[in-house]
Amino acid sequence: MNFNLFVPPDLQCTELDVAHMVNCNTVTRGWRHRKLFYALKSRIVAAFAVPDGYDLQRWYDEHDEYESQHYAVHEHILARYVLCGHVFHKPIDEFYYEQFDYPNVVKRSPDFGLYSTKGVIEGKKRFVFDREAEAMAWWSLKRLVRKFAPLLYADQQAERLNRAMAQSEGIPF
């Protein structure tokens, strides 16, 4: 028996919580609290969101001196989840990378072509870099952590229980 994420029955994710997640999601690049946010976001999405297929994200690397000339393409499959009408993505381990310069380099995960995607996201995620947005995101993150802290510790509790079960041959107590 393997114990997964435990969600307390009285814990619910509201539209306000999702608005706080979106607020935090706009400042994550370079934000010192991004690891905490992504850990919490992945648990909230796992607990409350509905899987909705896959999307393909594609971006190009360009030569510094020639903005219109691409030298590599990156494509990644993202799992798509819907929570309170908002779409959240989680990268999976399926990718395609091709470098156009000499020598031509192609790297591809074995199952990359097997996924049917709903849409294509062109480019990388755009971020907001200002103090006001970071202050709002910090306030939002504090609120999310206070409410969803049980989800952060659920993995540790499940891991302890799995170890106890393995050590006692299936009898946890």
N, C-alpha and C positions, 0 to 999 in steps of 0.2 A: 504494500500500500504506500502510495506517495501522496503527501499532503501538499496542496497548491495554495494559492493566495486565498486567505480567509477574509471575507468581507463581513464586518458586523452587520446584523440585520437592520439596525436602525440608521445606518450610514447611507445617505443618498447623495447623488451628484445633481446639483441644480444648475439652472441657466446662469446664475451669478458665479458659480464655481467655474463654469466653462469660460465665462468672460474673463475671470482672473487667469485662467490657463492661457487664453489667447494673449492677454496683456503680457504675461511672462515670456511667451513664445516669441515676441517681437524683439526682445533685447538679449537673447541668449548668447550670441556670438561675442566672446570677450567678457561676458558677465561672470563675475567670480562665483556666483551662486548657481551656475548652469547645471552642474552635476547633480546637485540636490533637486533642482527643478525637473530635469529629465528623469531622474529616478522616481520622483513622485508622479510625473505625467504618465510614465509607462505603466505604473500600477493603477492609476485612476482609469486609464484607457482599458487596461486588461479587466478591470472589475466592472466597469459600467458601459463601455462603448459596444456598439454592434459592428462586427466585421462587415465590410462592404467591398470586397474585392481587392484589386491592386491597381496602382498607378505606376507609370514609367517616368522617372526623372532623368533629363538629359541636359548636359551642359558641355561647352567646348572650351578648351584651352587655346589661347591665341598667342601669337608671337608678339613680343613687346613693341617692336618697331612697325608691325603691320597689323592694325586692329581687325581688318577684315579677313585675315588669313588664319585659319584654324590649323593647329598641328596635332590635336588629340580630341577624342570624344569620350565622354563618360556617360554611361547609362546604368541606372540602378532601379531595381524593382522595390517599390514601397508598398507595404501592407496599408490598406486604407480602412479607417474606422470612423463611424459617425457617432457623435455624442451631442445630444441636444441640438441637432441641426448643424453642427460644425464638423468639418472633416479634419481628422488628425492622421498623420502618417507615421509609420515606423519602418525603418529600413530593414530589409531582410538580406541574407547573404547571397543574393543573386545579382550579378553585375556583368557589364560588358565594357571593355576599355580598348580603344584602338588608337595607336600613335601613327600619324601619317608620315612623319619624317623618316628618313633612312636611318636604321633599318625599320621596316614596317613591323610594329609590335601589336599583337592582338592577344588580349587576355579575356577569358570568358569563364563564368561558372558553368558547370555541366547542365544545369536545368534552366538556364536563363530563357531560352526560347519557349519553354512549356507554359509560361504564365500568360493568361489573356488579361490585358490591362484595360481599364475603363477610360483612362485619359493620359495625356502626356503633359508633364510639367517641364517647361523649358526654362533653363537657367537655375541658378542656385537661389536659396532662400535669401530674401532681402531683410536686412536688420536695421533697427533704429539705433542711432548712437547719440543719445543726449541724456543729460542728468535727470531731467524731469521724467522721462520714460523709465529710466532705471529706478528712480525713487518710487514710482507707481508700481513697477514690477516687484520691487522688494516688499512693498506693502501687500501686494497680491499674494506673493509667495508665502509670507508669514501667515496670512489667513488660510491658505491652502494647507500648509503644514499643520497648523493647529487643528483643522478639521479632519484631515486625512492621515494623521500620524499613525493610526493603527495599521494602515496599509504598508507603511514603511517598515514596521517591525514584524509584519506577518511573515515575511520570508525567513527572518532569523528564528522565529518561533517554529515554523514548519521544518526548518533545517535541524533544529534541536530535536524535534519530535521524530524526524526520519532517522537521525543517528541513534536515538534511544530505541526505536523500533528495530533497527539493524543489530544493535548490541544485545538486545534481549530476545532476539528471534521472533519478532512479531508481537510481543507483549510489551506495551509501552510502560506499564507500571508494575 
